[in-house]
């Protein structure tokens, strides 16, 4: 009987210990599980600046600057609705072809950006953007872009290494 009380008391203490140690933690996100607040904020600023530069490059019809958004390593895999890019060259050729058209102006405007730092050299980015291209002929093309990408920091620059975006044309 004494043994049962001993094990019963021991069992009660173990259950109490487990219950107390398993209390709900404060809500954790990807950012605060692995990085300090300062590191997360620094990454958010850097990626915001990188994506702002991408939008400016589009608005300035600067194909060379647009191409800098993508990684030039063999790790690059990117897809657009129905099209797959497996190298930086394939994306560069597409960008050059797009901007070699007789364009008058382009507007690339972010409607939403969600950046999730994973570690000091990796992050995910989801964004929604509005795209408008006006051709010299007067024709206007409008679309919405939804994208999700993985960014890797290489040589102090954030580069898209894998991702997907879908484009939906809008009526004028």
C-alpha positions as CSV (number, residue, x, y, z in Angstrom):
1,X,0.0,0.0,0.0
2,X,2.8,2.3,0.9
3,X,4.3,1.6,-2.6
4,X,1.1,2.6,-4.3
5,X,0.9,5.9,-2.3
6,X,4.6,6.6,-3.2
7,X,4.0,5.9,-7.0
8,X,0.7,7.8,-6.8
9,X,2.4,10.8,-5.3
10,X,5.3,10.5,-7.8
11,X,2.8,10.2,-10.7
12,X,0.9,13.3,-9.4
13,X,4.1,15.3,-9.2
14,X,5.1,14.3,-12.7
15,X,1.7,15.2,-14.1
16,X,1.8,18.6,-12.3
17,X,5.4,19.2,-13.7
18,X,4.3,18.3,-17.2
19,X,1.2,20.5,-17.0
20,X,3.2,23.5,-15.7
21,X,5.9,23.1,-18.3
22,X,3.5,22.8,-21.1
23,X,1.6,26.0,-20.5
24,X,0.7,27.9,-23.7
25,X,3.6,30.0,-25.0
26,X,3.0,33.4,-26.3
27,X,2.1,33.5,-29.9
28,X,5.2,32.7,-31.9
29,X,5.8,33.5,-35.5
30,X,8.6,32.6,-37.9
31,X,10.3,35.9,-37.2
32,X,10.5,35.7,-33.4
33,X,11.4,32.0,-33.1
34,X,14.9,32.2,-34.7
35,X,16.0,35.9,-34.9
36,X,16.3,38.8,-32.5
37,X,13.8,41.6,-33.0
38,X,16.6,43.9,-34.3
39,X,17.7,41.2,-36.8
40,X,14.1,40.8,-38.0
41,X,13.6,44.6,-38.4
42,X,16.9,44.9,-40.3
43,X,15.9,42.1,-42.7
44,X,12.5,43.7,-43.2
45,X,14.1,47.1,-44.0
46,X,16.6,45.4,-46.4
47,X,13.9,43.4,-48.3
48,X,11.6,46.4,-48.4
49,X,14.4,48.5,-50.0
50,X,15.1,45.6,-52.5
51,X,11.5,45.3,-53.5
52,X,11.1,49.1,-53.7
53,X,14.1,49.2,-56.1
54,X,12.5,46.5,-58.2
55,X,9.3,48.6,-58.5
56,X,11.3,51.7,-59.4
57,X,13.3,49.7,-62.0
58,X,10.0,48.6,-63.6
59,X,8.6,52.1,-63.5
60,X,11.9,53.4,-65.1
61,X,11.7,50.7,-67.8
62,X,15.1,49.5,-66.6
63,X,15.5,45.9,-67.6
64,X,19.0,45.6,-66.2
65,X,17.9,46.7,-62.7
66,X,14.8,44.5,-62.9
67,X,17.0,41.5,-63.6
68,X,19.0,42.1,-60.4
69,X,16.0,40.9,-58.4
70,X,16.7,37.3,-59.3
71,X,19.5,35.0,-58.2
72,X,22.0,34.1,-60.9
73,X,22.9,30.7,-59.5
74,X,21.7,27.3,-60.7
75,X,19.4,27.3,-57.6
76,X,17.0,29.6,-59.4
77,X,13.5,28.1,-60.1
78,X,10.7,30.5,-60.9
79,X,7.3,30.0,-62.5
80,X,4.7,32.4,-63.9
81,X,1.3,31.2,-65.0
82,X,2.2,28.5,-67.5
83,X,5.9,29.5,-67.9
84,X,8.9,28.0,-66.0
85,X,12.2,29.8,-65.7
86,X,15.1,27.6,-64.7
87,X,18.0,30.0,-65.0
88,X,18.8,33.7,-64.6
89,X,19.4,33.9,-68.4
90,X,15.8,32.7,-69.1
91,X,14.4,35.4,-66.9
92,X,16.8,38.0,-68.2
93,X,15.8,37.2,-71.8
94,X,12.1,37.5,-70.9
95,X,12.6,40.9,-69.2
96,X,14.7,42.3,-72.1
97,X,12.0,41.1,-74.5
98,X,9.2,42.7,-72.5
99,X,11.0,46.1,-72.1
100,X,12.2,46.1,-75.8
101,X,8.5,46.7,-76.8
102,X,7.5,50.3,-77.6
103,X,6.5,51.2,-74.1
104,X,5.5,54.7,-73.1
105,X,5.3,54.1,-69.3
106,X,5.0,51.4,-66.6
107,X,3.5,51.5,-63.2
108,X,4.3,48.8,-60.7
109,X,2.7,49.4,-57.3
110,X,2.7,47.2,-54.3
111,X,-0.7,46.7,-52.7
112,X,0.6,44.4,-50.0
113,X,3.9,42.9,-48.9
114,X,4.4,40.3,-46.2
115,X,8.0,39.5,-45.4
116,X,8.9,36.6,-43.1
117,X,12.6,36.4,-42.1
118,X,13.6,32.8,-41.7
119,X,17.2,33.3,-40.6
120,X,19.9,36.0,-41.3
121,X,20.2,34.9,-44.9
122,X,16.8,33.6,-45.9
123,X,13.2,35.0,-46.0
124,X,9.9,34.5,-47.7
125,X,8.0,37.3,-49.4
126,X,4.4,37.4,-50.5
127,X,3.1,40.4,-52.4
128,X,0.2,41.7,-54.3
129,X,0.9,44.4,-56.9
130,X,-0.9,46.4,-59.6
131,X,0.9,46.6,-63.0
132,X,0.0,49.0,-65.8
133,X,1.9,49.3,-69.0
134,X,1.1,52.0,-71.6
135,X,2.4,51.4,-75.1
136,X,3.3,54.1,-77.5
137,X,0.4,53.0,-79.6
138,X,-1.9,54.1,-76.8
139,X,-2.8,50.5,-75.8
140,X,-2.9,50.0,-72.1
141,X,-2.3,46.7,-70.3
142,X,-3.4,46.3,-66.7
143,X,-2.9,43.4,-64.4
144,X,-2.8,42.2,-60.8
145,X,0.2,40.2,-59.7
146,X,0.2,37.8,-56.7
147,X,3.7,36.4,-55.9
148,X,5.4,34.2,-53.3
149,X,9.1,33.9,-53.3
150,X,12.1,32.7,-51.2
151,X,14.8,35.3,-51.0
152,X,18.4,34.4,-50.2
153,X,21.0,36.9,-49.1
154,X,24.1,36.6,-51.2
155,X,26.9,39.1,-51.2
156,X,24.8,41.5,-49.1
157,X,22.0,41.5,-51.6
158,X,18.6,39.8,-51.4
159,X,17.9,37.7,-54.4
160,X,14.8,35.6,-55.5
161,X,15.9,32.0,-55.7
162,X,12.6,30.2,-56.0
163,X,9.1,31.5,-56.4
164,X,5.9,31.7,-58.3
165,X,3.6,34.5,-59.5
166,X,0.3,34.6,-61.1
167,X,-0.9,37.4,-63.3
168,X,-4.5,38.3,-64.0
169,X,-5.2,40.7,-66.8
170,X,-7.6,43.5,-65.9
171,X,-10.1,45.2,-68.2
172,X,-9.3,48.8,-69.1
